[in-house]
Amino acid sequence: MDSTNYFGSVTVTMEVVQSITVNFIKDGSIVGTTAVGDGMYIAGTVSVSKSGYTFAGWYYDQAGDEPFVASEKVLASNTHVNDLTLNLYAKFIPAS
């Protein structure tokens, strides 16, 4: 019986990408969660509203001093990512 391997060998290379959990927080409560791969962009955010206020965007900090920029990749090495979790806080300003 001929035992020649006619298919040759195949090398498979796989890259494991860490998954980062992104929590969207409004007034201290998580209103949405998504997962994003390390080095990827967040595909979409959660829509929020608050009576008498205008939504001013998502921020890395509760005080609303460091804005989240959707065109930036989410990196596990980012100082705002802790234990593969990124919390984004909704900022509101009084409606005029």
Secondary structure, 3 states (H helix, E strand, C coil): CCCCCCCCCCCCCCCCCCEEEEEEEECCEEEEEEEEECCECCCCCCCCCCCCEEEEEEECCCCCCCECCCCCCECCCCCCEECCEEEEEEEEEECC
